[in-house]
Amino acid sequence: MRTWLISGFLALAGANAQAAGPGLHGNLEAARAIVKADGDFAAQAARDGTAKAFANWMDAVDGTIYGGGSEPAIGRDAIYRKMGGDSPDANVLAWHPLEVFAAKAGDMGVSRGRWTLTPKAAGKSIAGSYVTVWRRNAKGEWKGLIDIGNADPAH
């Protein structure tokens, strides 16, 4: 599914999209803005907790998160609950994008990268990959439309 999602956005970015630096593809202004949004999202998660960050950075109505072996959560309230709500985070979730694809029109894009979940108490960290589909809203803000995270296979 990830391959289809990224391939679809490469098509949206235009057949002639060229990388203009490591990891940036398509509309470079939009790609840079998505990198900033992705970084600000991760910084808020570290500062305020994952539930607040996901509720803030995913689209309030259409935002959808997949993962954790359960049904997707759609919309701000469902996302907030799925990410733990008001409970203190038992883990620290950190991530960073490896590549960003932005549509030629500059209104949508995709970031893909790596995440790590580290228990605050004793325990083993896990890592994985993620894809976030971003959409620029009427206010010009980048909000996550779809977020998918998968853990690496156990060795």
C-alpha positions in Angstrom: 0.0 0.0 0.0 2.9 2.4 0.8 4.3 1.9 -2.7 0.9 2.7 -4.3 0.5 5.8 -2.1 4.0 7.2 -2.9 3.6 6.3 -6.6 0.3 8.2 -6.7 1.8 11.3 -5.3 4.8 11.1 -7.7 2.2 11.2 -10.4 0.5 14.2 -8.8 3.8 16.0 -8.5 4.2 15.6 -12.3 6.1 13.3 -14.5 8.9 15.8 -14.8 9.4 16.3 -11.1 13.0 16.5 -10.2 14.7 16.3 -6.8 16.3 19.6 -5.9 18.2 18.3 -2.9 18.2 15.3 -0.7 14.8 13.9 -0.2 12.7 16.8 -1.8 10.6 16.0 -4.9 8.1 18.0 -6.9 7.1 21.5 -5.8 10.1 22.4 -3.7 8.5 25.3 -1.8 5.7 23.0 -0.7 8.1 20.1 0.0 10.1 22.4 2.3 6.9 23.5 4.0 6.0 19.9 4.6 9.4 19.1 6.1 8.9 22.0 8.5 5.3 20.9 9.4 6.6 17.3 9.9 9.3 18.6 12.2 7.0 20.9 14.1 4.6 18.0 14.6 7.4 15.8 16.0 8.6 18.7 18.3 5.1 19.1 19.7 4.8 15.4 20.3 8.1 15.5 22.3 7.0 18.6 24.2 3.2 18.1 24.8 2.6 14.4 24.2 1.6 12.4 21.2 -2.2 12.7 21.7 -2.2 16.5 21.7 0.2 16.6 18.8 -1.7 14.2 16.6 -5.0 16.0 17.5 -3.4 19.3 16.5 -1.5 18.3 13.3 -4.0 15.9 11.7 -7.0 17.4 9.9 -9.8 17.9 12.4 -12.5 16.3 10.2 -10.7 14.1 7.6 -7.5 13.2 9.4 -7.1 9.5 9.6 -4.5 7.5 11.4 -3.7 3.8 10.9 -1.6 1.5 13.0 -1.5 -0.3 16.3 -3.4 -3.3 14.9 -6.8 -1.7 15.2 -9.3 0.1 13.1 -8.3 3.6 11.9 -9.2 6.7 13.9 -10.9 9.4 11.9 -11.2 13.0 13.1 -9.6 15.0 15.9 -11.6 13.4 18.8 -11.1 9.8 17.7 -7.4 10.5 17.0 -6.9 12.0 20.4 -8.5 9.0 22.1 -6.6 6.5 20.0 -3.3 8.2 20.9 -4.0 8.0 24.6 -6.1 11.2 25.3 -5.4 12.8 28.6 -3.2 10.0 29.9 0.5 10.7 30.3 2.6 9.2 27.6 4.2 5.9 28.6 6.5 6.1 25.7 8.4 8.8 23.8 7.6 8.8 20.1 10.2 10.5 17.8 10.3 10.6 14.0 11.9 12.3 11.1 11.2 12.4 7.4 13.6 10.8 4.9 11.8 12.0 1.7 9.0 14.4 0.9 7.0 14.5 -2.3 4.9 17.5 -3.1 2.2 17.9 -5.7 3.0 20.4 -8.5 0.0 22.5 -7.4 1.6 22.8 -3.9 -1.6 21.8 -2.0 -0.8 18.2 -1.2 2.2 16.1 -0.4 3.6 13.0 1.3 6.4 12.6 3.8 7.9 9.2 4.5 10.4 8.5 7.2 11.4 6.6 10.3 10.1 6.6 13.9 11.2 5.2 17.2 9.1 4.4 20.3 11.1 4.4 23.5 9.5 3.4 26.8 9.9 6.0 29.6 10.3 3.1 32.0 12.5 0.1 31.4 11.9 -1.7 28.2 13.0 -2.2 24.6 12.5 0.5 22.0 10.9 -0.3 18.7 11.3 1.4 15.4 9.5 1.5 12.1 8.5 3.5 9.1 5.7 6.0 8.5 3.9 7.8 5.7 1.9 10.9 6.2 -0.2 12.4 3.5 -0.4 16.2 3.9 -3.0 18.7 2.7 -2.8 22.5 2.8 -6.0 23.9 4.2 -7.8 27.2 3.3 -5.7 29.0 6.0 -2.5 27.8 4.3 -1.7 25.4 7.2 -0.4 21.9 6.4 -2.5 19.2 8.2 -2.1 15.5 8.0 -4.8 13.8 6.0 -3.6 10.2 6.5 -0.9 8.8 8.7 0.3 5.2 8.5 3.0 3.7 10.8 4.3 0.2 10.7 6.8 -1.4 13.1 9.9 -3.1 11.7 9.7 -6.9 11.6 11.0 -8.6 14.8 14.3 -10.2 14.3 
